[in-house]
Amino acid sequence: MEGALTARDRVGIQDFVLLDETTEAAFLSNLKKRFSKDLIYTYIGTLLVSVNPYKELDIYNMKQMDLYMGVNFFELPPHIYALADNAYHTMLTEFNNHFILISGESGAGKTEASKKILQYYAVSCPSTTLLNTVRDKMLMSNPVLEAFGNAKTLKNYNSSRFGKYMDIQFDSQGECAIVSSINDRNDWKTVKNALQIINIDEINTNHLFGTVASVLHLGNVQFDSDSKGHALLNSNNSELRWVSNLLGVDAHRLQEGLTYRKIEAQKDQILSPFTIDHAIYARDALAKAIYGQTFTWLVNRINESIENKDEECLRPGDVTDLTFLERLEEKMGNHPHFVTHKLADKMTRKTLERGDFRLLHYAGEVTYCVVGKRNHNVATQFKSSLLKLTEILMAKEAWYIRCLKSNESKQPGQFDEALIRHQVKYLGLMEHLRVRRAGFAYRRKFEVFLKRYKPLCPATWPHWRGVPADGVEVLVQHLGYLPDEYKMGRFIKGYMTRGQAKSTDNSEYLAFVRQNYLNRLKGNLPKTVLDKTTWQTPPAVLTETSEILRKLYYRLMVRKYVRGITPQKKAQFQLKLLTSSIFKAKKDSYPQSVAQPFVDTRISEQDINMKVLQMIRDEHIKYSVPVIKYDRNGFKPRPRQLILTKTAAYVIEEAKIKQRVLYTSLNGISVSNLTDGMIVFHITCEDRKQKGDLVIQCDHLFEFLTKLAIIANKQNAIKVVQGSIKIEIQAGKESAVDFSTGQEPMVYKAKNGHLMVVR
C-alpha cells in the first residue's frame, strides 16, 4: 500500500504520515506543493486536511462521485468524497454510529465541506418518493439557513452566524441539490423554492419576508434631540410607519418604546426619556431580538418539516444584566485570555465600557457587551444544548476534516505561509501527525476486531468464549504474525490511569508520553537566555523532570553566554545594571535607553578650552557632556560644557569656569518621571553670595547620571520626582521646576515664576 501511494504522489505526499520528516517546515512545504497544483486535499491517516482554494474546481461532479463509491480509503487520491464514503461503509460493516467533525476558522470552507458531504450522500443513496422528499428538504434547508443566518464579516463574505449539527439516520436516501450561485436573482429564486419544499406556505413566507423587511426599516429609523438632550423621532417618520405596518404594532406605542424607558414603581408607571445614544441602542436591540426570534422560528419549522429535529441550530446571545459579568469575573478573572473593564490595565480600560468583556481569540480580540434585551435563559439554553450535543457525539465514532484558509484576501492561487502555519498550530495538526505515526491511530477495540476477523481462525469461529483480548492474541498468532509486527494495545486504560503510579496498564502510554514530550522539547528549545516562554509545557508525569531539564538548559545557556562576554561588554552591563536600579519603572524614557550603549565621554579634550584644561588637569577628567544650563534669574537657556573630575563637577563657558560643584556639597540630584532630560543639582547654600541649585538639560541623561553616580558615589542621592522639583535659587530664595505633558515639548518661564517643562 505504501509503495502504491508513493508511486502516485507525483506532487508532494498524499498522506502526511508518509513524510520523511515530521517537521513543521516539511508539513507546510508539502501542503504548499500540492496547493500549487490545485490538490487541496491531503490526509493525515484518516483525517482530511482541506485548503480553501477560493475558486471553483471541477472535482465534485457525478463522475468523481461514482469513482469514490465503495473504494478503499487510500486507493484513490485524497478527497472529501473518500472520507464520506468510508464513514458510510464503516458504519454499515461495524453496525455503529459515526460523525464527521468539520473545524476551522471563519472562511476556511466548513459550510462548503458540509454541502459536499450532503450532496454525496444524496447521490449515493437509492431513490424513493418518500426519501426524495426528506432528502430535498434537508438539502434545501442549507440555502434558507444561509440566507437568514449568514452575514458578511471581516473574515468571510458569507460567514455562518450559527452553529450547525445535522443528524442523518441512514437506512436508504438520494439526489443532489444544485449549488447556489452568487447571483442575487438566482439566490432569491432558490430561497423561495426552498421555503416551499420545507413546507412553509405562502402566508408564512410573506410574514417571514415582512419581518425581515421590518428589521431593515427599523435600522433606518433616525433620532433628533430636543433642547434637553432627549431623543425625538426624526420628522420624517415614514420608516416608523413601515415598521408599524409590517409588524402589526401600534405606531404610537412603538414610538414610545423607542424613545422612553418605562419604570414601574409599585402600581405606578413612569416614562423616562432616552438620550439619542440610548434610543439608538434600544432600536438596534429590538432589531436583533426580532431577527433572532425569526431565525429560531425558521429553524424550528425546518426541524418540524424533516421525521425528529434532524438539524439543531442555536445561537448564543448576550445576557441581560451585569450580574452575568460579575460571575464571569469570579470564574474567569485569572485567565490570560479574558479581560473586563474592572480587570484591565489603565490603557486597555479606556477601550472597554463597564458592561464589556473581551476574549483574546486566536483570530484576534473580540469584545462583547452584556447589556441587552435578550431572553434571560438563552445562556442556559445554549449550555444545555451543548451538553446534549456532546453526549450525542461521545456515543459515536469520529471522522475529522480540518479546513484551512489559504489567504486573508480570499484570492485564488495565494498561499499565505504565516497564516497557514498559525492554523496548523492551533488545530493541532502536527500533534495529530505524530500520534498517527506512533501507531495509536490504527487501534480497534478487541471486541470489534474479533467480531470482524474471527472467521479466519478455527479457534475463534463461530464464537470465542473467553476474554476478547486473548481471542485476538490467538487469532493473530494463527495468522502467522511475528511478535514485532503487531502490538496488543492498552491505550485507553493507559490514558485513564495516566495520573497513577506506573503499572502494566499505563506503562506503555507513559513511555509514549515521555518520548513524545522529549521529542517536542528537542525541536523547540529556547534560543536565548531571555526567552522565558518557549519552554514546552510538560505533561503531569514529567513536571519535575521538565523543571530539572529547564534549569540545566538555562544554566548551560548562561554559562555559554557569560564565556562569550568581552571585558568591554561586561563594563557596559555593569553600568546598565546600575542605571536599571536607579531608573527602571520610574522614568518614562528609561526603556528606550536600554539598547543605547554608553560611551566613555561626549566631549574630547581637543574640544575643551586649553585654559580650562590647565586649571583642572590635576583633578583628572573622568567624563564630559554638552548641556543646557538655565539661569537662576529668568531661567534663560545657556549652552555649556559639563565636566566631571574625580572631585567636582564643572560648568564651563568656553574659557571660563562658571561654577564648580564639589561632590561633598552635592546634597541630592532630582529628575522628573517623564521623558524630558532636565536635571537639578541640589547644592549646599550657606550664604546669599553662594550660587544655589543648578538646573541643566542633558540629552544623555541616563549615561551622564550613571557616570556621576559611580564617580561621586552618589547612587542613593538620585531621586525620580513626579509633578514639581523645588529649587533653592540662593540662600532663603526658593522656586520650582514644574513638569507636565502636552502636544509639543517646551521649556519656558511660567507666569507663577517657575520653570515649566512640557513633554
N, C-alpha and C positions, 0 to 999 in steps of 0.2 A: 504493500500500500504506500509506504513512504517513497519507494522508488518511483512509482507511478505519479505520485504528487509532484515530486521533484522534477520529473520529466516535463510535466505540464506547466510548471512555474517559470515560464519564459520571461514574465515581467514580475520580478520580486518573488516572494514566497507567499503561497495562498493560505498557509496556516502558520501563524507566528510561533507555534510550538516547535516548528522545524527550523527556526533561525539558528545560525551557527553560534551566535552570542546573544544573550538576553539583556542587552543594554538599552537604555532609552534612546540612544543615538541610532542603534541598529533598528529599533522598532519604528522610529519616525522615518528613517530612510526607506524602509520597506513600504510604509504607508504612502509616502510621497511618490515613490517609483510607480506604484500601482495606480494612484490617483491621476498621475500624468497621462495614463493610457485609459482613463475613464473606468478603471476597475475599482469601484467604490466599496466593494465588499471584501473583507478578509476575515478569516476565522482565528479564534484562539481556542483550539479544541472545538467544542460545540457552541461556543459564544460567537456571535456575529458582530463585527465592527463595521459600521456604516458611516461613510464620509459624505456629507451633503454636497452634490456637485453643482447645485443651483442652475441646473439645465435639464431638459428632458433627455432621457436615454432610452434607446429602443431595446430595452431588456425586460419589458413587462407585458409582452404580447402573448397571444394564445400559444404560439409555437414554443415560447420559453416555459409556459406553464405545463404544457404536455411533456416537455423534456425532463422536468424535475419530478414528475409524478411517479411515486413508487421506487425512486432511485436511492441507493445508499448515500448517506450524508456527504462522504468525502469523494464520491465517484465523479462528480462534476465540479466545475469552478464554484467558489462561494457565491451564494445568492440568498436573498430573503425567502425565496420560494423553497429552497432546500431545507431551511430551518422550519418553515411552516409545515412542509410535507412530512419531515421526520418526527416533529412533535405529534402530528396526527397519527402516524403509523405506530409510533412507540406507544401511544395511548391505546391503540387497538390491540397490539400484541401483549402488552403488560397489564391491560384491564385496570388502568388507574387514571387519575385526573392530572392534567398538565396546565401550566400557564406560561405565557410569554411576557416577560417584563421588558418594556422599552423605555430606556432612560437617556438623558442628555439635556443640554440646556436649550433655552428658547431659540428656535430657528435651526436646530440641528436635524430636524426631519422626523420627529417622533410621530406626528399625526399622519404624515405620508406613509411611514412604515406600517402603521396600523391599517391604513387603507389597503395597502398592497397585500397584507395577510388576509384581510376580509375578502378581497376580490379573488384571491387564490382559492380560499375555501369555498367561495360561492361557485366558482367554475368547476372545482374538483368533486363537488357533491352531486348526487343524482337529482333529477328534476321531477317534482310532482306539483300539482296545483297549490296544495297547502304549503309545501315547503318553499315554493317560489314566492308566495305571498309574504311569509315570515322573512325570507332572505331579502326581498326587496325593501321591506320596512327597516330591517337592520342596516342595510347599505345606505338607504335614503335618509336615515337618521343623521348621518355624517354631515351632508350639506346644510341641514336645518340647524344642527348644533353649532356648526362653524359660522353660519350666517348670523346667529344671535349670540354666540358665546365666544367668538374670536374678535381680536382687535389688533390694530397696528401698534407696535411698541418700538422702543429704541432698538431692541434686539431682533425683531422679527416683524415682517409685514403682515403676517396672518397668524398671530400668536393665540393659542388656546388659553382662555382665561378661566378654565375649569378643569377639574381632574376627571379622568375617564377610566371606568372599569367595565369591560364587556365580558359577559359570561355566556359562552355558546355551549349548549348541550347537544352533543352530536348523537344522531342515530343515522340520518341522511339529510342533505341540504344542497343548492346550486345557483348558477348565473351570476354575472358580474355587472356592477354599475359602471356607467360611463364616467370617467374622471372629469370633474367640472373644470372649465377653463376660467381664465381671469376676466373674460368679457362680462361686464355688468348685466347686459341684457340676457345673455345665456344663463348667468348665475341666478337671475330673478326667475326665469322660467323653471330652472332646476329646483329652486326652493319651493315655488308654488306647487310644482308637480310632486315634490317630496312630501309636502304637507297633506296633499290628497291621499298619497299612498299610506301614510301613517295615521289615516282616519281622522284628520282634523277637518271638519266640514267648513263650508264657505262662511257661515256666520262667525264661527270661532276664528277662522283665518282673518276675516275683516276686523274682528275685535283685536286680534294679535297685532296686525299692522297699525291699527288705530292707536293702540297703547304705545307701540314703538314711536309712532309719529308724535304722540303727546310728549314723550321724553325729549325728542328733538326740538319741539316748540318750546318746551319748558327751559331748555338750555338757552333759548333766545330771549327769554324774559329779562328785561333790564330794570335797574332801580336808579332813582334820583334821591337826593337828600333834602330835607327841609332845613329851616334856619337853625334847628336844634340838633342837626346831625342824624335825625331819624330817617329810616328808609321809606321812600314812597315809590309806588309803581310808576314807571315811565308813562308819560301822557299817551304814547302810542301803545295801547294795551291790547292790540289785536292778537298778539301771541297768547295772552292770557285767555282770551275768548276761545281760541283754538283748543287750548289745553282743557278748558272747562267743557267744551262740547265733546271732545274726544273721550274724556274720562267720565262724562256724565256727572260732573261735580258742579255745585252752585258756584258761580264766578265770584260772588261776594265772599263766600266762606273761604274759597281758595286764596283770594287776595289777602284776606285777614290772616290766614295761616302762613303766608309768605312774608308778612311784614310785622307780625306781632307774636310774642310769646305768651301763652296762656298759663297763668299761675293760679292754682286752686288753693284757697285758704279757707279751711273748714267748708262752709256751704257757699262761699262767695268765689267768683271767678274774676281775676284781674288781668287785663291785657297790657303787657309791657312792650313798647315799640322796639323793633330791631334797629341796629345800625345797618349801614349798607353791607359791611362785611358779614354780619350775622345773617342778613337776608340772602346774600349770595350763597352762604354755606347751607342755609335751610333749603334753598332752591335745588342746589346740587345734591344734597342728601335725599330729597324727595325723588329726584330723578333716578338716583342709584337704587333707592328702595323699590320704586315701581319696576325698574328694569330687572332687578334681582328677583322679585316675585314672579315676573313674567317668565324669566328663564327657568325658574323652578317649576312653574306650571307646565312649561313646554316639555321639560324632561320627564315629568310625571305622566304627561299624555303619551309620550313616546314609549315609556316603560309599560303603560297600560296597553298600548297598541301591540307590542311584541309579546306569549304564553309562558309573567313571573319576574319582572324587573330585570330583564336581561342586561340592561345597562343602567348604571347608577352614577349620576353626576352631581357633585356637590361643590359649592364654593365656600371657603371660609370668609367670614365677614368681620368688620370692625365691631368691637364691643361698645356698650352704651355709656359707660362711665369710667371714672378714674380709679375705681377700686380694682379693676382688672389690671391697670398699670402698676398699682401698688403691689399686687400679688406677683406680677412678673418681676418686679424689682426684688422682692423677697426671695423668689425661687431662682432667678437668673442673674442677680446682681453681680456675681463674681465671674460670670462667663465673659471671656475676652471679646466675643463677637456680638455682645448685647450692650446697648448704651441708651440712657434716657437723659432728659434734661437734668434730673436730680443727680445722676451718676456721672455725667460728663465733666470734662475739664473746662476751664474758663473759655477757651477758644471754641470748642465744639458746642458748648451750651448756647452760643449765640445763634447757631443754625437749627436749634430744636425748640419747638414750643413745649409748654408744660404737659400737654397731652400726647406728645410724640414719643415713640421709641424707635430705635434704629438697629437693624440687623446687618452685620458685616458679611454679606453674602459673597460666595466665590466669584460671582459675576459683577460685583460692585455693591455699594452701600444702598440699602433700601429702607426708607423712612415710612413709618405707619403712624396714623393718628387714632387714638382710642375713642375720640369723641364722635358720636354719630346717632342716627335714629334707627339703628339696627335692632332686630329681634333679640331679646335677652338670651335665648337659648341656642343661638347659632353656633357659638364656640363648642358648647356641649354636644350639639348635634353632629358637628364635624368630627369631634373626638370619638364619639360613639361609632360613627360610620367608618372611621379609620381603623378602629379596633376590630370591627366586624370584617372589614376587608383583609386585615392581617390574618385573622383566623381562617378565612377562606383560602388565602394564598398558602398558608403554612400546611394545609392539608393536600397540597398539590406539588407535582414535580416541576422544577423551574427550567425555563429556557430564557436566554438573555440576548437582547440586542442593545448595543451601546452606540448611540448616534453622536457624531462629531460635526461641528461647524468647521468648514474649510477656511472661511474668512469672515470678517465682520461686515464687509460691504456687500455680501451676497452676490459676488461676481463669479461667473463660471471660470474654471481654469486656475484660480488663485489658491495657493496652499500656504496659509499663514502658519509657519512652523512654531512660532512662540505661542499663538493661540491654541494650536492643536496639542502642544506639549502640556499646556495648562490643563486642558480637558483630559488628556491621558492620565495625568496625575490624580485629579480629583475623582475620576471614575474608577481609579484603582486598577487600570488595565495591566500595568507592569506586575503588580502583585498577583493578579489573576493568572498571568502567563507563567510566573514562577511556580505557583501552586499546580497548574496543569502539567508543567514539565516534571514536577516532583512525583506525579503519578496519582495524586489523590482524586483527580477529576474523573478517573475511569472506574470508580468504585461501583459496586452493586450490592444491595443487601443480599445476604446469604440465601434468604428465602426466595427472593426474586430470581437469583442466579440458578438455584437448584430447580425451581419450577420450570424455567425455560430450557435448561440443558440436561435434565435428568434422563431423557431417553437415550443419551449417549453411553450410559453405563448400566450394566445389568444389576448392579448392587443398589442403584438409586431408582430404578424403574420397576414397577409403576409408582411405588411410594417409598420414601425414606422415612423410617420410623424414629430415627434418632435426632440428635441436635443438628440443626441446619448447617452450622459451620463444619461439623465432622463430615456431613454428607458431601459438601463442596470439596473438602480435602480428598475424600475417596474418589470423587469424580475426576478431579484434575490429575490425580496420580494414575488413574486408569487410562487417561488420555495420553500419558507419557510425558507430561511436563516435568522439567527438571526443577529442583528447589529454587534456583536463581532466576527462573522465568516467570514466577508469579509470587504474590505476597498475600497472605491472609490478613485482611485489614481489621483494625480496631479504630478507625478514625473517629467515629462518633463518641465512643466511650472515652477515648483519649482526650478529646476536646472537653467533654463533660467533667472529667476528673483532672483537668489541667492544673487546678489550684491545689491539688492534694499531693502527698508525698509520692515519690516515684514508685510505680507499680507496673505489673505486667500490662495492664490496660493502657496506661498513658506513657510508657517509656518511649515508644517509637514516635508518638506525637511530640513529646517534649524534645526529643533529639532533633526532629524536623524543625521545631520552633527555634531551637538554639542555632542550628545551622543556617536557617533562613535569616535570622537576625544578624548573625555574624557576617553573612554574605552582603546583606544590605548595608551594614556598617562599613564594611571594607570599601564599598563603592561610593560611599557618601561621607567620608571623613572631613572634618573642618579643615580649611586650608590655612587659616591664620589663628593666632592666639586670641585675637579679639572676637572671633566668631563663636558666640555662645549659644546659638540657636540651631545649628545644623545637626548636632548630635542626635542620632536616631532614638526615638522613644522606645524603650525596651518592653518586651512582654513581662508580665509579673514574675515569671520564673527566673528572669535574668536581670532583675532590678539591681541586686547587689553586685553582680558581675559587671554589669554595664557601668556602674559608678566607679568601680575599681579601674576598668579599662579607660574610662573618660579621664580620670585623674592621671593615670600613667601617660596617656597620649598627650594631654596638655602639658605635663611636666617635660615630656620629650620635646615638644614644640618650643617650650620656653627655653630649655637648655640649648637647643639648636639656634634659637633666635639670639640669645644672650651671647653665645660664642661668636656670632657674626657682627656684633656691635663694635664699631670703631671708637677710639678714645674721644674723638670729636663728637660723635653721636651720643656717647654716654654723657658728655658735658651738657649737650643740648637737653637731654632727658632730665638731668638734674635741675637745670634752670626751669624747664617746663613744669616739673613736679612742684617746684616752689610757687610758680605762677598759679597753678591749679589750686594749691592750698589757700592762696590769698583771694582769688577772684572767681573760682568756679561756682556757678549757681548764684552769684552775687551781682556781677556786672554783665549787662545785656550783650556787650560786644565780645565777651570772652570766647564763645565758641568759634568765632571767625578767626581768632588769633592762634588757635591750636596748631593749624597747619603751617603757619608762617614761622620760618626759622629765625632765631635771634642771631645778630651779628656782634662782632667784638666792639665796634664803635660806629657812630654815624657821621663823625667829622674827623677827617685825618689831620695829623699835626701840621701838614702843609697849609691847611685852611684855617689854622688858628694864628692870630697875630703874634709875631716874634716877641714883642714886649710882654705879652701875657704869658707866653711860654717861659720866658726868663724869670718872671715873678713867681710862678707856681711849679717850676721844674722840680724843686726838692720834694714836693708832695707826691710826685708820680701820678700822672694822669691815668685813670682806670677806664673811663668811658666819657663820651661826649655826644650831644644830640642837639639839633636845632629846635627852638621852642618859640612860642609867642608869649611874651610877658605882658600882663595887664597892670597899668599904673594903679597905685593905691588911691590916688585922687583923680577921679574921672574915668577910670578903667579904660584908658586908651591902649590899644594893642601895639606892642613894640617887638619886632623880630630880634631875637637874642640867641646866643650860644650858651648852653648849659653844660658845664664840665664837672665831672665827678673825680675827685682825687681820693687818696686814702684817708683824708681827714675832714674835707669840706666840699660843699657844692658851690660852684662859682657861676654867677650870671655875668656874661661878657657882652659888651657892645664894642665891636671892632677892637681897638687897642686898650679899652677901659674895662676894669673890673667894677661892675655896677653894684654887686652885692656878693658878700662871702657868708655862707651859712655853714657854721661849724655843726658837725653831726651831733655834737654834745648839746647844742642849743635847739635841736630839732625835736619839738615835743610830739609831733604827730604828722601824718600825711593823710589827706582826705580826698576821695574821688566820689563821683555820683554812681548810681546803679544803672544809668542809661548808656548810650553808645558814644558819648562825647569823649574828648581827650583832655578835659580840664583836671588840673591837679592843684591842690592847696597845701603849701608847706606851713605848718603852724610853728612859729618861732618864738622863743622866749623873748619878751619885750619888757625890759625893766624900767626904761625911762622914755620920755617923748622924743628924744633925739635918735633913738634906735628905730630902724625900719621894722615894720610889722610883718604880718604874714605875707608869703609870696604866692601869687596866683599866676599859673602858667598853663599853656595849652600845648600838648605834645602829641604828634601823630603816631608815636611809637610808645604809647603809654605803658603797655604790659612789659615790653622789653626794658624800658627805662627804669620802672619801679622795681622790677625783679633784680636788675643790676644794683640799684641803690640799696635794696633790702640786704643783699649779700655784702656789699662794700661797707655800708654803715651799720650793719647788723640791726636793721630796723623792720624785720619781718612782722613783728607784732604791733608796729606803730601805724601800719597802713589800714585805713578803715574805709569801707564802702557805705555811702550815706544815701538815703532817699529824701527827696524834697529839697532841702537847703543846707548849705555849709556856712556856718558862722566864721567870719574872719575878723582879726584884730588889725586894723589899719596902722595904728600906733598905740602906745600905752593909753588906755582909757577910751579909745575911739573904736567902735565896732561897726561892721556892716555885714553883708552876706552875699553869697553866690546862690541864686535860685535856679532850679532846673525844671524844665517841662518838655512835653512833646508837641510837635507841630508838623505842618506840611513841609516846611523848609528849615534847614539848620541855620540858626542865627545866634550871635553873641552881641549884646548891647546893654547900655546902662538904662535901667527901668526908671519910671517916674518916682518910685519909692527910694531911689538912690542905690539900689542893689544891682549887681551884675546879673543879667538874665541870660541863661544859656538854653536855647531851644534845639532839641534834636528830633 
